[in-house]
């Protein structure tokens, strides 16, 4: 019996063997099959042993490709023996056929995602083996969908090919997919991307993935717009169990939590477009099964030479680490998949627990803008639960933004803990255009934590508010003697009256604080916002002035709201009315007033 160390060493030696080296196998004949030419001869079928659409046979019994030809694929074919797996074990003849396995997986996934309603399926097709199997199997299922013998409702297929433009052969892949779609009379949407010219995150792989999902979302929304009666649109990708195992290990190396170790989920919100559903129907199918299906169906596909580049971590896991783990611990892949399933269950359980904790302390949730939480009960939670709750609140409120990483979430949880004074400060950046602000207690309101877009207010204004765009483009708006103006998210009603028609001071006292009667002697009036150091003489202070900042502080107006707070200036440029707060002494209506200027802010015209 060999020790684990011996098995590891033997597996390592096998991996180091030259890829076209002959190996012995009972009743099997191997041969070096193909080399990559860089171009696919029209309508030429690939040789036995390799289904790559760009490959042609070696000539004259060559054992290696000619000098200068890139060694993309050196596949050995077992003659009349089926597939010889990397482990050296043949498929069990009694096992289900790959067609049955993949067909059952598609039926289960689509029935779960579609329910009883028809759907349009936007299928991501790169031209590689995995996506070609998915497209072919879906096309086969489409012929019988909706029939009494098939549990899947009718559906339509639209292929989507995204050319990343990162390889010299990517245009050939796009041409191959276009030909296959035309041969099978399937609609195809394509796009080409040049991410090297427009880096976004500093990671080319992350940028490419985000661009690909954005393209799939665009295709899905175009399909929805073209047919508004279409009940649902689903996006499908060909991720399989080998991808799932690699994703689990990658997330483990990144230091992910429970949700990250759950790896990929299906169905799931489409990244960057949470209103669309992403389905991975092959997530429970091994790549070896896809290979057998492709060979049995005589499919052709394109190979991506970058998949053999071990400088990429995923490829290193795929070609080096996972085979070593499987050799030393047979069944390692299945145990890793079981871990992902367990972590998915745990992630769902913890999310439900966190959502139950969030509900009673959530003051406001405006998706895509902000979420406000009661600061004191949040600070009373243990650090780990507070971190989980904050991350959950961000994910739920800002689904199109990148969630803060562990360090940012942990720092936020620390800054909002019980050991920190709950005085107003912020905004502080969280990344991806998000930030947080602590709002001090203003009775009857307690202290609050606001998680918000950096370009948005940490809390909703109590009335009219003039945003940065208005302040930059307009700044000051002369007011007419009569009229209704849409401004600041409200309607400003304006009237000029003779003093004889003044309804009396009792009406002034009963009016809303967002209405005002001004002495018309100060006309013409102008709508504007506070200037730095501005002062006014409020009514009842015998002409003494105060800074607007002091008035805001006395009224409990948070600093974030002050720059856009509306005010009315008289003809001399003095503050006549700090809207919603106080009228100036010089603009107050008196017995000497001959003309009145009436202003009223409303939410509707």
C-alpha positions as CSV (number, residue, x, y, z in Angstrom):
1,X,0.0,0.0,0.0
2,X,1.5,3.3,-1.1
3,X,1.6,6.2,1.4
4,X,0.0,9.5,0.8
5,X,3.5,11.0,0.1
6,X,4.2,8.3,-2.5
7,X,0.8,9.0,-4.2
8,X,1.5,12.7,-4.3
9,X,5.0,12.2,-5.8
10,X,3.7,9.9,-8.4
11,X,0.9,12.3,-9.4
12,X,3.4,15.1,-9.6
13,X,5.6,13.1,-11.9
14,X,2.6,12.4,-14.2
15,X,1.8,16.1,-14.3
16,X,5.4,16.9,-15.3
17,X,5.3,14.5,-18.2
18,X,5.3,16.0,-21.7
19,X,1.7,16.5,-22.7
20,X,2.0,14.3,-25.8
21,X,3.9,11.5,-24.1
22,X,2.5,8.0,-24.7
23,X,1.0,6.3,-21.7
24,X,-0.1,2.8,-21.3
25,X,-3.8,1.9,-20.9
26,X,-5.4,-1.5,-21.1
27,X,-6.9,-2.1,-24.6
28,X,-6.3,1.5,-25.6
29,X,-4.5,3.1,-28.5
30,X,-3.3,6.7,-28.1
31,X,-2.0,9.0,-30.8
32,X,-0.9,12.6,-31.0
33,X,-3.9,14.1,-32.7
34,X,-3.7,17.7,-33.8
35,X,-1.9,21.0,-33.7
36,X,-3.2,24.5,-33.9
37,X,-2.9,26.3,-37.2
38,X,-4.4,29.7,-36.3
39,X,-7.1,29.4,-38.9
40,X,-9.9,26.9,-39.5
41,X,-10.2,25.5,-43.1
42,X,-13.8,26.0,-44.2
43,X,-16.1,23.0,-43.5
44,X,-13.2,20.8,-42.4
45,X,-14.1,18.3,-39.7
46,X,-11.7,17.9,-36.8
47,X,-9.7,14.7,-36.5
48,X,-10.5,11.9,-34.1
49,X,-9.3,12.8,-30.6
50,X,-9.9,16.6,-30.8
51,X,-13.0,18.5,-31.6
52,X,-11.4,21.9,-31.7
53,X,-12.8,23.7,-34.8
54,X,-9.4,25.3,-35.6
55,X,-7.3,22.1,-35.5
56,X,-6.0,20.0,-38.4
57,X,-4.2,16.6,-38.3
58,X,-0.4,16.3,-37.9
59,X,1.3,15.4,-41.1
60,X,3.6,12.5,-42.0
61,X,3.4,10.8,-38.6
62,X,4.8,13.8,-36.7
63,X,5.1,13.4,-33.0
64,X,5.2,17.1,-32.3
65,X,3.9,20.2,-34.1
66,X,6.0,21.8,-36.7
67,X,8.4,24.5,-35.5
68,X,6.6,27.7,-34.8
69,X,3.1,26.2,-34.5
70,X,1.7,27.0,-31.0
71,X,1.0,23.8,-29.1
72,X,-2.6,24.4,-28.1
73,X,-4.1,21.0,-27.8
74,X,-2.4,17.5,-27.9
75,X,-5.3,15.2,-27.2
76,X,-5.1,11.4,-27.2
77,X,-8.1,9.5,-28.4
78,X,-9.1,6.1,-27.1
79,X,-10.2,4.0,-30.0
80,X,-13.5,2.1,-29.4
81,X,-13.1,2.4,-25.6
82,X,-14.9,5.6,-24.7
83,X,-13.2,8.2,-22.5
84,X,-10.0,7.5,-20.5
85,X,-10.3,9.8,-17.5
86,X,-7.3,11.5,-15.9
87,X,-7.7,9.1,-12.9
88,X,-7.2,6.1,-15.3
89,X,-10.7,4.8,-14.7
90,X,-13.2,4.2,-17.5
91,X,-16.9,5.2,-17.4
92,X,-19.2,2.6,-15.9
93,X,-21.1,1.1,-18.9
94,X,-24.1,0.9,-16.6
95,X,-24.0,4.6,-15.7
96,X,-26.5,7.0,-17.3
97,X,-25.6,8.4,-20.7
98,X,-24.3,11.9,-20.8
99,X,-27.4,12.9,-22.8
100,X,-29.6,11.6,-20.0
101,X,-27.6,13.3,-17.3
102,X,-27.5,16.7,-19.0
103,X,-31.1,16.5,-20.2
104,X,-32.3,15.8,-16.7
105,X,-30.2,18.7,-15.3
106,X,-31.6,21.1,-17.9
107,X,-35.2,20.0,-17.2
108,X,-34.8,20.4,-13.4
109,X,-33.1,23.8,-13.7
110,X,-35.5,25.3,-16.2
111,X,-38.6,23.9,-14.4
112,X,-37.4,25.5,-11.2
113,X,-36.6,28.9,-12.8
114,X,-39.5,29.1,-15.3
115,X,-42.3,27.7,-13.3
116,X,-45.2,27.1,-15.6
117,X,-44.6,30.2,-17.8
118,X,-42.8,30.3,-21.1
119,X,-39.5,32.2,-21.2
120,X,-36.9,33.6,-23.5
121,X,-33.5,32.1,-22.7
122,X,-30.4,34.4,-23.3
123,X,-27.6,31.8,-23.5
124,X,-24.0,32.9,-23.1
125,X,-21.9,31.1,-25.8
126,X,-18.2,31.6,-26.0
127,X,-17.6,28.8,-28.5
128,X,-15.8,26.6,-26.0
129,X,-16.9,23.1,-25.3
130,X,-19.0,23.9,-22.2
131,X,-21.1,26.5,-23.8
132,X,-21.5,24.6,-27.0
133,X,-22.8,21.6,-25.1
134,X,-25.3,23.9,-23.3
135,X,-26.5,25.4,-26.5
136,X,-26.8,22.1,-28.3
137,X,-28.6,20.4,-25.4
138,X,-31.0,23.4,-25.0
139,X,-31.7,23.3,-28.8
140,X,-32.5,19.5,-28.5
141,X,-34.8,20.2,-25.5
142,X,-36.5,23.1,-27.3
143,X,-37.9,20.7,-29.9
144,X,-40.0,18.9,-27.3
145,X,-40.6,21.6,-24.6
146,X,-44.2,22.2,-23.9
147,X,-45.2,18.7,-25.0
148,X,-47.0,16.3,-22.7
149,X,-43.8,14.2,-22.4
150,X,-41.7,17.2,-21.3
151,X,-42.2,19.0,-17.9
152,X,-40.5,22.2,-19.2
153,X,-42.8,24.9,-20.6
154,X,-42.1,26.3,-24.1
155,X,-39.1,28.6,-24.4
156,X,-37.2,30.5,-27.0
157,X,-33.4,30.6,-27.4
158,X,-31.3,33.7,-28.1
159,X,-27.5,33.2,-28.2
160,X,-25.2,35.9,-26.9
161,X,-21.4,35.9,-27.7
162,X,-19.1,38.4,-26.1
163,X,-15.7,38.8,-27.7
164,X,-13.3,40.1,-25.0
165,X,-10.7,40.9,-27.7
166,X,-7.9,39.7,-25.4
167,X,-6.7,36.9,-27.7
168,X,-5.5,36.9,-31.3
169,X,-7.9,34.1,-32.1
170,X,-11.0,35.6,-30.5
171,X,-12.4,36.8,-33.9
172,X,-12.3,33.2,-35.1
173,X,-14.3,32.1,-32.1
174,X,-17.0,34.8,-32.9
175,X,-17.1,33.6,-36.5
176,X,-17.5,30.0,-35.4
177,X,-20.4,30.8,-33.1
178,X,-22.0,32.9,-35.8
179,X,-21.8,30.0,-38.2
180,X,-23.2,27.5,-35.7
181,X,-26.1,29.8,-34.9
182,X,-26.9,30.3,-38.6
183,X,-26.8,26.5,-39.2
184,X,-29.2,26.0,-36.4
185,X,-31.4,29.0,-37.2
186,X,-30.9,30.6,-33.8
187,X,-30.8,34.3,-33.1
188,X,-27.4,35.6,-32.1
189,X,-26.3,38.9,-30.4
190,X,-22.6,39.8,-30.4
191,X,-20.4,42.5,-29.0
192,X,-16.6,43.1,-28.9
193,X,-14.8,44.7,-26.0
194,X,-11.4,46.2,-25.6
195,X,-10.8,46.3,-21.9
196,X,-7.1,47.0,-22.1
197,X,-8.0,50.5,-23.4
198,X,-10.5,51.3,-20.6
199,X,-9.3,49.7,-17.3
200,X,-11.9,50.0,-14.6
201,X,-10.8,48.1,-11.5
202,X,-7.1,47.4,-12.1
203,X,-7.9,43.7,-12.6
204,X,-8.4,42.8,-16.3
205,X,-10.2,39.6,-15.4
206,X,-12.6,41.4,-13.1
207,X,-13.2,44.1,-15.7
208,X,-13.8,41.4,-18.4
209,X,-16.3,39.5,-16.2
210,X,-18.2,42.7,-15.4
211,X,-18.3,43.7,-19.1
212,X,-19.6,40.3,-20.1
213,X,-22.4,40.3,-17.5
214,X,-23.3,43.9,-18.5
215,X,-23.6,42.7,-22.2
216,X,-25.8,39.8,-21.2
217,X,-28.0,42.2,-19.2
218,X,-28.2,44.5,-22.2
219,X,-29.3,41.6,-24.5
220,X,-31.9,40.5,-22.0
221,X,-33.3,44.0,-21.6
222,X,-33.4,44.4,-25.4
223,X,-35.4,41.2,-25.7
224,X,-37.8,42.4,-23.0
225,X,-38.3,45.7,-24.8
226,X,-38.8,44.1,-28.1
227,X,-41.6,41.9,-26.8
228,X,-43.3,43.4,-23.7
229,X,-45.7,40.5,-23.6
230,X,-42.8,38.1,-23.0
231,X,-43.5,36.8,-19.4
232,X,-39.8,36.4,-18.4
233,X,-36.3,36.5,-19.7
234,X,-33.6,34.3,-18.1
235,X,-29.8,34.4,-18.6
236,X,-28.1,31.0,-18.8
237,X,-24.4,30.2,-18.5
238,X,-22.5,26.9,-18.8
239,X,-20.8,26.8,-15.4
240,X,-20.3,23.2,-14.2
241,X,-19.0,21.3,-11.1
242,X,-15.4,21.8,-12.0
243,X,-15.9,25.5,-12.2
244,X,-17.7,25.3,-8.8
245,X,-14.8,23.6,-7.2
246,X,-12.3,26.1,-8.5
247,X,-14.5,29.0,-7.4
248,X,-14.7,27.6,-3.9
249,X,-10.9,27.3,-3.7
250,X,-10.4,30.8,-5.2
251,X,-12.7,32.3,-2.7
252,X,-11.0,30.4,0.1
253,X,-7.7,31.9,-1.0
254,X,-9.2,35.4,-1.0
255,X,-10.3,34.9,2.6
256,X,-14.1,34.9,1.8
257,X,-16.7,34.3,4.4
258,X,-19.6,31.8,4.4
259,X,-21.3,33.3,1.4
260,X,-18.1,33.3,-0.7
261,X,-17.4,29.6,0.2
262,X,-20.9,28.8,-1.1
263,X,-19.3,29.6,-4.5
264,X,-21.8,30.0,-7.4
265,X,-25.6,29.8,-6.8
266,X,-28.3,28.9,-9.2
267,X,-30.7,30.6,-9.8
268,X,-29.2,33.9,-8.6
269,X,-29.4,37.6,-9.5
270,X,-27.4,38.5,-12.5
271,X,-24.3,40.4,-11.3
272,X,-24.7,44.1,-11.9
273,X,-28.4,43.6,-12.9
274,X,-30.2,42.1,-9.8
275,X,-33.6,42.5,-11.6
276,X,-32.6,39.7,-14.0
277,X,-32.2,36.1,-13.1
278,X,-29.0,34.1,-13.8
279,X,-29.5,30.3,-14.2
280,X,-26.6,27.8,-14.3
281,X,-28.3,24.6,-15.3
282,X,-25.1,22.5,-15.6
283,X,-23.8,23.5,-12.1
284,X,-24.3,19.9,-10.9
285,X,-22.7,18.3,-14.0
286,X,-19.0,17.4,-14.3
287,X,-16.9,18.6,-17.1
288,X,-16.1,15.0,-18.0
289,X,-19.8,14.4,-18.7
290,X,-19.9,17.4,-20.9
291,X,-16.9,16.0,-22.8
292,X,-18.6,12.7,-23.3
293,X,-21.8,14.5,-24.5
294,X,-19.8,16.6,-27.0
295,X,-18.1,13.5,-28.4
296,X,-21.3,11.5,-28.6
297,X,-23.1,14.4,-30.4
298,X,-20.1,15.0,-32.7
299,X,-19.9,18.6,-31.6
300,X,-17.1,21.0,-32.6
301,X,-15.8,23.8,-30.4
302,X,-13.0,26.4,-30.0
303,X,-10.2,26.0,-27.5
304,X,-8.9,29.0,-25.4
305,X,-5.2,28.8,-25.3
306,X,-5.2,31.0,-22.2
307,X,-6.8,28.2,-20.2
308,X,-3.4,26.4,-20.2
309,X,-1.6,29.4,-18.7
310,X,-0.6,28.4,-15.2
311,X,0.3,32.0,-14.4
312,X,-3.4,32.4,-13.8
313,X,-4.5,31.2,-10.4
314,X,-7.6,29.4,-11.7
315,X,-5.6,27.5,-14.3
316,X,-3.0,26.6,-11.6
317,X,-5.8,25.1,-9.4
318,X,-7.3,23.3,-12.4
319,X,-4.2,21.8,-13.9
320,X,-1.9,21.4,-10.9
321,X,-3.5,21.6,-7.4
322,X,-6.8,19.8,-7.9
323,X,-5.2,16.7,-9.7
324,X,-2.7,16.5,-6.8
325,X,-5.5,16.7,-4.2
326,X,-7.6,14.1,-6.1
327,X,-4.6,11.7,-6.3
328,X,-3.7,12.1,-2.6
329,X,-7.3,12.1,-1.4
330,X,-9.6,10.4,-3.9
331,X,-13.1,12.0,-3.9
332,X,-11.6,15.4,-2.9
333,X,-13.6,17.2,-5.6
334,X,-16.9,15.8,-4.4
335,X,-16.1,16.7,-0.8
336,X,-15.3,20.3,-1.9
337,X,-18.7,20.4,-3.7
338,X,-20.4,19.2,-0.5
339,X,-18.7,22.0,1.4
340,X,-20.0,24.5,-1.1
341,X,-23.6,23.1,-0.7
342,X,-23.3,23.2,3.1
343,X,-22.0,26.8,3.0
344,X,-24.9,27.8,0.8
345,X,-27.3,26.4,3.3
346,X,-25.5,28.2,6.1
347,X,-25.4,31.5,4.1
348,X,-29.2,31.3,3.7
349,X,-29.7,30.6,7.4
350,X,-27.4,33.5,8.5
351,X,-29.0,35.9,6.0
352,X,-32.5,35.2,7.4
353,X,-31.1,35.7,10.9
354,X,-29.4,39.0,9.9
355,X,-32.5,40.2,8.1
356,X,-34.6,39.6,11.2
357,X,-32.0,41.7,13.2
358,X,-32.0,44.5,10.6
359,X,-35.8,45.0,10.4
360,X,-36.5,46.6,13.9
361,X,-33.6,49.1,13.7
362,X,-34.0,50.2,10.0
363,X,-35.4,53.8,10.0
364,X,-35.4,54.2,6.2
365,X,-34.4,52.2,3.1
366,X,-34.4,53.9,-0.2
367,X,-32.9,51.4,-2.7
368,X,-29.9,52.8,-4.6
369,X,-29.8,56.0,-2.5
370,X,-29.5,55.3,1.3
371,X,-30.4,53.2,4.3
372,X,-30.6,54.6,7.8
373,X,-30.2,52.5,11.0
374,X,-30.7,53.3,14.6
375,X,-27.1,53.8,15.9
376,X,-27.5,52.8,19.6
377,X,-29.0,49.3,19.1
378,X,-26.6,48.7,16.2
379,X,-23.6,49.6,18.5
380,X,-24.9,47.2,21.2
381,X,-24.5,44.1,18.9
382,X,-21.4,42.0,19.0
383,X,-18.8,43.0,16.5
384,X,-19.3,40.0,14.2
385,X,-23.0,40.4,14.1
386,X,-22.7,44.2,13.5
387,X,-20.3,43.6,10.6
388,X,-22.7,41.0,9.1
389,X,-25.7,43.3,9.5
390,X,-23.9,46.3,7.9
391,X,-22.8,44.2,5.0
392,X,-26.3,42.8,4.6
393,X,-27.8,46.3,4.6
394,X,-25.4,47.5,1.9
395,X,-26.0,44.4,-0.3
396,X,-29.8,44.8,0.0
397,X,-29.8,48.6,-0.6
398,X,-27.2,48.8,-3.3
399,X,-27.4,45.6,-5.3
400,X,-25.7,47.2,-8.3
401,X,-22.6,48.3,-6.3
402,X,-19.6,46.2,-5.3
403,X,-20.0,45.2,-1.7
404,X,-17.2,46.5,0.6
405,X,-14.4,44.0,1.2
406,X,-13.7,42.4,4.6
407,X,-11.3,45.2,5.7
408,X,-13.8,48.0,4.9
409,X,-16.7,46.2,6.5
410,X,-14.7,45.4,9.6
411,X,-13.5,49.0,9.9
412,X,-17.1,50.2,9.6
413,X,-18.2,47.8,12.3
414,X,-15.4,49.0,14.5
415,X,-16.2,52.7,14.0
416,X,-19.9,52.2,14.8
417,X,-19.3,50.1,18.0
418,X,-20.3,50.9,21.5
419,X,-16.8,52.3,22.3
420,X,-17.3,55.3,20.0
421,X,-19.2,58.5,20.8
422,X,-22.4,59.0,18.7
423,X,-21.6,62.5,17.6
424,X,-22.2,63.7,14.0
425,X,-19.4,63.1,11.5
426,X,-19.0,62.0,7.9
427,X,-19.4,61.3,5.1
428,X,-16.7,58.7,5.0
429,X,-16.0,56.7,1.9
430,X,-16.7,53.0,1.7
431,X,-15.7,52.4,-2.0
432,X,-17.5,52.2,-5.3
433,X,-19.3,55.5,-4.7
434,X,-20.7,54.6,-1.3
435,X,-20.2,56.2,2.1
436,X,-21.4,56.4,5.6
437,X,-22.4,59.3,7.9
438,X,-23.3,59.3,11.6
439,X,-26.2,61.6,12.3
440,X,-26.3,62.9,15.9
441,X,-29.4,62.6,18.1
442,X,-32.0,65.4,17.5
443,X,-34.9,64.8,19.8
444,X,-37.2,63.2,19.3
445,X,-35.0,61.4,16.7
446,X,-32.2,59.2,18.2
447,X,-28.7,59.0,16.6
448,X,-28.6,57.3,13.3
449,X,-26.1,55.7,10.9
450,X,-26.7,56.4,7.3
451,X,-25.2,54.3,4.5
452,X,-25.6,56.2,1.3
453,X,-24.3,57.1,-2.1
454,X,-21.6,59.7,-1.7
455,X,-23.4,61.9,-4.2
456,X,-26.7,61.6,-2.2
457,X,-27.9,63.1,1.1
458,X,-27.4,60.9,4.2
459,X,-31.1,61.6,5.1
460,X,-34.1,63.0,3.2
461,X,-34.6,66.7,3.5
462,X,-37.7,67.8,5.4
463,X,-38.8,70.1,2.6
464,X,-37.4,71.6,-0.5
465,X,-33.7,71.1,-1.1
466,X,-31.5,72.4,-4.0
467,X,-28.9,69.8,-5.1
468,X,-25.4,70.4,-6.3
469,X,-26.4,70.4,-9.9
470,X,-28.9,73.2,-9.3
471,X,-26.4,75.2,-7.2
472,X,-23.8,74.9,-10.0
473,X,-26.0,75.5,-13.0
474,X,-28.5,78.0,-11.6
475,X,-27.2,79.3,-8.2
476,X,-29.8,82.1,-8.0
477,X,-33.2,82.2,-9.5
478,X,-35.2,85.6,-9.8
479,X,-38.8,85.1,-8.8
480,X,-41.8,86.4,-10.7
481,X,-44.6,88.3,-9.1
482,X,-47.0,85.5,-9.8
483,X,-46.6,81.9,-10.8
484,X,-45.7,78.3,-9.9
485,X,-42.1,77.0,-10.3
486,X,-41.0,73.4,-10.1
487,X,-37.7,73.5,-8.1
488,X,-36.0,71.5,-5.4
489,X,-38.3,68.5,-5.8
490,X,-41.2,70.7,-4.8
491,X,-43.5,73.4,-6.3
492,X,-43.0,77.0,-5.3
493,X,-46.3,79.0,-5.4
494,X,-45.8,82.7,-5.7
495,X,-48.5,85.5,-5.3
496,X,-48.3,89.3,-5.0
497,X,-51.3,90.9,-3.1
498,X,-52.4,94.3,-2.0
499,X,-52.2,94.8,1.8
500,X,-56.0,95.4,1.8
501,X,-56.4,91.7,0.9
502,X,-54.1,90.5,3.6
503,X,-56.1,87.7,5.5
504,X,-54.7,88.7,8.9
505,X,-52.0,87.7,11.3
506,X,-54.0,84.7,12.6
507,X,-53.6,83.0,9.2
508,X,-49.8,83.7,9.3
509,X,-49.6,82.0,12.6
510,X,-51.6,79.0,11.4
511,X,-49.6,78.6,8.1
512,X,-47.0,75.8,7.6
513,X,-43.4,76.7,8.3
514,X,-42.9,76.2,4.5
515,X,-45.2,79.1,3.7
516,X,-44.3,82.8,4.3
517,X,-45.8,86.3,3.9
518,X,-43.1,88.9,3.1
519,X,-43.3,92.7,2.9
520,X,-43.3,93.4,-0.9
521,X,-41.0,96.4,-0.3
522,X,-38.0,94.1,-0.7
523,X,-39.1,92.9,-4.2
524,X,-37.8,91.7,-6.6
525,X,-36.9,88.5,-4.6
526,X,-34.5,85.7,-5.6
527,X,-34.3,82.1,-4.7
528,X,-30.8,80.9,-3.6
529,X,-28.8,78.9,-1.1
530,X,-26.6,79.8,1.9
531,X,-23.3,81.5,1.3
532,X,-20.4,81.0,3.6
533,X,-20.6,83.2,6.6
534,X,-24.0,84.6,5.7
535,X,-26.0,86.3,8.4
536,X,-29.6,87.5,8.9
537,X,-31.7,89.4,11.5
538,X,-34.5,87.0,12.5
539,X,-37.9,88.4,13.6
540,X,-38.1,89.0,17.3
541,X,-34.4,89.8,17.9
542,X,-34.7,93.6,17.6
543,X,-32.5,93.7,14.6
544,X,-29.6,91.6,16.0
545,X,-28.1,89.3,13.4
546,X,-27.0,85.7,13.7
547,X,-25.1,83.5,11.3
548,X,-27.1,81.0,9.3
549,X,-24.8,78.3,10.7
550,X,-26.0,79.1,14.2
551,X,-29.6,79.1,13.2
552,X,-29.2,75.7,11.5
553,X,-27.5,74.3,14.7
554,X,-30.3,75.6,16.9
555,X,-32.9,74.0,14.6
556,X,-31.0,70.7,14.5
557,X,-30.4,70.8,10.7
558,X,-27.7,68.2,9.9
559,X,-24.6,69.7,8.2
560,X,-25.2,67.6,5.1
561,X,-28.5,69.4,4.4
562,X,-27.2,73.0,4.9
563,X,-25.5,73.7,1.5
564,X,-28.7,73.0,-0.4
565,X,-31.2,74.6,2.0
566,X,-33.4,77.1,0.1
567,X,-33.6,80.8,1.1
568,X,-35.1,84.0,-0.3
569,X,-33.0,87.1,-0.9
570,X,-34.5,90.6,-1.2
571,X,-33.4,93.2,-3.8
572,X,-30.5,94.3,-1.6
573,X,-29.1,90.7,-1.4
574,X,-30.1,90.3,2.3
575,X,-31.8,87.1,3.5
576,X,-35.5,87.7,3.7
577,X,-36.6,84.1,4.5
578,X,-34.7,81.1,5.6
579,X,-37.2,78.7,4.1
580,X,-38.9,76.4,6.6
581,X,-37.3,78.3,9.6
582,X,-37.5,82.0,10.1
583,X,-38.5,85.3,8.3
584,X,-36.1,88.2,8.6
585,X,-37.0,91.3,10.6
586,X,-36.7,93.7,7.6
587,X,-39.1,91.4,5.5
588,X,-41.8,91.0,8.2
589,X,-45.3,92.3,7.4
590,X,-46.2,95.4,9.5
591,X,-49.1,97.9,9.6
592,X,-47.1,100.0,7.1
593,X,-47.0,97.2,4.6
594,X,-48.8,98.1,1.3
595,X,-47.9,95.1,-0.8
596,X,-47.6,91.4,0.2
597,X,-45.4,88.7,-1.3
598,X,-46.7,85.2,-0.6
599,X,-44.6,82.0,-1.0
600,X,-45.7,78.4,-0.4
601,X,-43.7,75.2,-1.0
602,X,-45.8,72.2,-1.9
603,X,-45.2,68.6,-3.1
604,X,-47.6,69.0,-5.9
605,X,-48.7,71.8,-8.3
